Amino acid sequence: MYEDYLVFDYKSAAKDMQIPFETVLRLEKEVQNEFPDDPMLMELHVLRALMSYAAKNDKSKK
């Protein structure tokens, strides 16, 4: 089943980037509203949003 397989494994990436679970859920909901019929595109956009979030938070720590 597709739900068990992620093409863009944004969940592992979020863990690696130490992004809070609540943030991941919020981004998933936002992106899913934009791409309700395209799970792969949704995953890609969540991953990109997480990467942007991590980059912004990393810069603010310096």
Beta strands, then each sheet from edge to edge (+ up, - down):
end
